[in-house]
Every structure is written in structure tokens, then in C-alpha cells.
């Protein structure tokens, strides 16, 4: 199998999501596992979402992106969409 083969079609988006969370938290001087307190879940739930990102709810993702100040362009890229002008 090729090097770019992904078992899960959402794997790349999941990687981008967690990379953005880690980047944002690093900029704020925090550990990425601390994001739960901004999204309303405990640290153990964070680790569950790391292996099962489908457990994130839309309100949790909104709270995370709001806390991190993630731009709409980055959010759209994570979810495989482009900004239409």
C-alpha cells in the first residue's frame, strides 16, 4: 500500500483537528489535554476523543475553536471545505 494510504477517510481531518488544538493550546501556554475544561468535559474524556473523535459534539468543537481563536478558514480546512468568496 502507498505511503499516503489512510484506513479511515477522516483520518487526515482528525489529524488536522488535533494538530490545531495542540497548536492553539501551545500558543496559550497550556497542554492540549487541558482543552476539556473549555469544552465541558474531563481529562479522561479528552483521551477518549483522541482515539474516537466522532465523540466530539458540535457545541464542544465550537467552544474549543472559540477558546483557541481558530479562524473560519482553518475550521473549514479541517472539515474539507474551502472558503467561498
Residue frames relative to the residue before (quaternion, step in Angstrom):
aa qw qx qy qz dx dy dz
X 1.0000 0.0000 0.0000 0.0000 0.00 0.00 0.00
X 0.5706 -0.6312 0.4178 0.3185 3.52 -1.11 0.74
X 0.6578 -0.5482 0.3667 0.3638 3.48 -1.24 0.49
X 0.7237 0.4377 -0.2436 0.4748 3.59 1.07 -0.72
X 0.4118 0.7275 -0.4632 0.2945 3.60 1.28 0.12
X 0.1018 -0.7795 0.6171 0.0349 3.53 -0.93 0.99
X 0.4560 -0.6850 0.4942 0.2805 3.59 -0.83 0.95
X 0.7620 0.2845 -0.1306 0.5669 3.55 0.87 -0.98
X 0.4410 -0.7165 0.4613 0.2816 3.61 -0.67 1.01
X 0.6860 0.4628 -0.2782 0.4877 3.60 1.23 -0.38
X 0.3799 0.7670 -0.4596 0.2370 3.58 1.26 -0.06
X 0.6612 0.5028 -0.3180 0.4570 3.60 0.89 -0.88
X 0.6530 0.5008 -0.3143 0.4733 3.60 0.94 -0.86
X 0.6369 0.5203 -0.3292 0.4640 3.60 1.00 -0.79
X 0.6400 0.5166 -0.3204 0.4700 3.58 0.98 -0.84
X 0.6630 0.4964 -0.3064 0.4692 3.59 0.96 -0.85
X 0.6146 0.5469 -0.3415 0.4544 3.59 1.03 -0.77
X 0.7230 0.4335 -0.2575 0.4724 3.59 0.75 -1.01
X 0.6033 0.5403 -0.3555 0.4666 3.59 1.11 -0.57
X 0.6557 0.5031 -0.3075 0.4715 3.58 0.99 -0.83
X 0.6324 0.5135 -0.3326 0.4751 3.60 0.98 -0.79
X 0.6655 0.4955 -0.3039 0.4682 3.60 0.87 -0.93
X 0.6466 0.5207 -0.3192 0.4571 3.61 0.95 -0.88
X 0.6864 0.4951 -0.2837 0.4508 3.56 0.85 -0.98
X 0.6725 0.4839 -0.2966 0.4749 3.55 0.94 -0.85
X 0.6107 0.5415 -0.3468 0.4621 3.59 1.06 -0.73
X 0.6484 0.5164 -0.3151 0.4622 3.60 0.99 -0.83
X 0.6982 0.4372 -0.2559 0.5059 3.57 1.15 -0.62
X 0.4883 -0.6872 0.4167 0.3402 3.59 1.30 0.00
X 0.5706 0.5736 -0.3798 0.4485 3.58 1.15 0.59
X 0.5183 -0.5928 0.5128 0.3420 3.55 -1.33 0.31
X 0.5735 -0.6353 0.3856 0.3448 3.58 -0.97 0.81
X 0.6247 0.5524 -0.3537 0.4237 3.63 1.07 -0.59
X 0.5796 0.5889 -0.3722 0.4226 3.62 1.24 -0.24
X 0.4559 0.7216 -0.4329 0.2899 3.60 1.25 -0.21
X 0.5474 0.6576 -0.3837 0.3474 3.58 1.12 -0.60
X 0.6483 0.5319 -0.3404 0.4254 3.58 0.96 -0.75
X 0.6651 0.4740 -0.3075 0.4883 3.60 1.19 -0.41
X 0.7360 0.3959 -0.2103 0.5073 3.55 1.23 -0.51
X 0.5555 -0.6650 0.3620 0.3436 3.57 1.29 0.07
X 0.6678 0.4305 -0.3590 0.4897 3.59 0.98 0.73
X 0.5621 -0.6322 0.4307 0.3145 3.56 -1.24 0.54
X 0.7163 -0.4609 0.3207 0.4143 3.54 -1.34 0.26
X 0.6499 0.5074 -0.3358 0.4554 3.62 0.95 -0.76
X 0.6175 0.5284 -0.3435 0.4706 3.60 1.09 -0.64
X 0.5828 0.5674 -0.3700 0.4489 3.61 1.11 -0.64
X 0.6844 0.4818 -0.2935 0.4618 3.57 0.85 -0.94
X 0.6114 0.5313 -0.3474 0.4724 3.58 1.11 -0.63
X 0.6756 0.4835 -0.2918 0.4740 3.58 0.98 -0.83
X 0.5685 0.5829 -0.3851 0.4345 3.61 1.15 -0.49
X 0.7492 0.3508 -0.2126 0.5200 3.60 1.01 -0.72
X 0.7733 0.1889 -0.1113 0.5949 3.59 1.25 -0.41
X 0.1027 -0.8507 0.5121 0.0594 3.61 0.43 1.17
X 0.5374 0.6249 -0.4074 0.3934 3.59 1.21 -0.29
X 0.5810 0.5881 -0.3662 0.4272 3.60 1.27 -0.22
X 0.4928 0.6252 -0.4518 0.4027 3.61 1.22 -0.15
X 0.2625 -0.7250 0.6070 0.1924 3.54 -1.11 0.68
X 0.6479 -0.5190 0.3789 0.4089 3.56 -1.19 0.41
X 0.6528 0.4970 -0.3401 0.4595 3.66 0.87 -0.76
X 0.6293 0.5235 -0.3421 0.4614 3.61 1.03 -0.69
X 0.6655 0.4884 -0.3080 0.4730 3.58 0.90 -0.88
X 0.6235 0.5317 -0.3424 0.4597 3.60 1.00 -0.76
X 0.6639 0.5024 -0.3049 0.4625 3.59 0.92 -0.92
X 0.6391 0.5238 -0.3247 0.4601 3.58 0.98 -0.85
X 0.7028 0.4660 -0.2794 0.4592 3.58 0.76 -1.03
X 0.6209 0.5285 -0.3428 0.4665 3.59 1.06 -0.70
X 0.6619 0.5079 -0.3051 0.4591 3.59 0.89 -0.92
X 0.7190 0.4435 -0.2495 0.4734 3.56 0.95 -0.89
X 0.3752 -0.7255 0.4930 0.2997 3.58 1.18 -0.44
X 0.2363 0.8018 -0.5123 0.1972 3.57 1.17 0.65
X 0.4405 -0.7110 0.4861 0.2530 3.55 -0.86 0.99
X 0.6277 -0.5382 0.4085 0.3865 3.55 -1.23 0.50
X 0.6172 0.5607 -0.3453 0.4306 3.58 1.04 -0.77
X 0.6670 0.4838 -0.2994 0.4811 3.59 0.95 -0.87
X 0.6331 0.5270 -0.3336 0.4584 3.59 0.95 -0.84
X 0.6657 0.4983 -0.3047 0.4645 3.58 0.88 -0.91
X 0.6388 0.5271 -0.3255 0.4562 3.59 0.99 -0.80
X 0.6198 0.5505 -0.3361 0.4471 3.58 0.98 -0.85
X 0.7676 0.3541 -0.1784 0.5035 3.55 0.98 -0.88
X 0.5946 -0.6463 0.3351 0.3411 3.54 1.23 0.53
X 0.5618 0.5711 -0.3991 0.4461 3.56 1.11 0.61
X 0.3273 -0.7258 0.5680 0.2084 3.53 -1.28 0.38
X 0.5195 -0.5994 0.4990 0.3491 3.53 -1.23 0.46
X 0.1618 -0.7803 0.5988 0.0799 3.56 -0.83 1.02
X 0.1493 -0.8135 0.5595 0.0542 3.50 -0.70 1.08
